[in-house]
Amino acid sequence: MDTYKPSTTHVIFDCDGLLLDTESIYSKVYTELCGKYGHTFNWDIKAKMMGTAEVDSTKLLIDYFNLPLSVEEVISLTHQGYVKYFPEAKLLPGAEKLVRHLHSQGVPIAVATGSSEKKYDLKITHHKELFSLFSHVVFASDDPEVRQGKPCPDVFTVCAKRFPSPFPASPSNVLVFEDASNGVEAAVAAGMPCVLVPDVNLDITKVKDKAAEVLKSLEDFVPEKYGLPAYALAKDYT
């Protein structure tokens, strides 16, 4: 999509697989669980689950492999792995630099994630100072105002309206960063331009033309292209 006009006033980030390398942890936990029942967790089902709320992703997993478990049982079993591995989550390239830059320039920033607050707290164990720079976080798995998870627009719509004044004049003034196809669909449905930073294994055929831009890494993002303050050449945010 090359028709995007730079007019960004607010920015919303996804978390998993965009700011934090947690998708590899999800894969590890699901691989261990599925292996116990003779199945191999793969990218076909992973792509469908990425970005969705916890209950929705769990239902997708159970249906895909016909697992003899309830949603509650899968959530309980996987949570054990999350407690063990999520605190090890590392920041992805370019994430800290961009977040600190936007915050230092007074650009309102927030997080809209399909995660629950409990899992989010585990993930940011060693990154609490950085994540304190966001004005707010919306959890699709917990928030009663988010009636449907991604690819529905609810989480981004709710997140945008919770920015402190001055509010975004229009959804088109809110730039979204995502790593998943479901996230792109949700942002577009909310009327917000979306920069997609996908995993190399993700098939983005259906959404690449819907994204404002597709990047290999947040390190490749050029803020001024979207009307945001440029990086100061002599400033190192990392």
Salt bridges, closest charged atoms under 4 A:
ASP14 OD1 - LYS150 NZ 3.08
ASP16 OD1 - LYS123 NZ 2.86
GLU23 OE1 - LYS46 NZ 2.81
ASP44 OD1 - LYS48 NZ 2.98
GLU54 OE2 - LYS119 NZ 3.41
GLU96 OE2 - ARG100 NE 2.78
GLU129 OE1 - ARG100 NH2 2.48
ASP143 OD2 - ARG162 NH1 2.59
GLU145 OE1 - LYS161 NZ 2.65
GLU145 OE2 - ARG162 NH2 2.95
GLU178 OE2 - LYS150 NZ 2.58
GLU185 OE1 - LYS210 NZ 2.94
GLU213 OE2 - LYS225 NZ 3.22
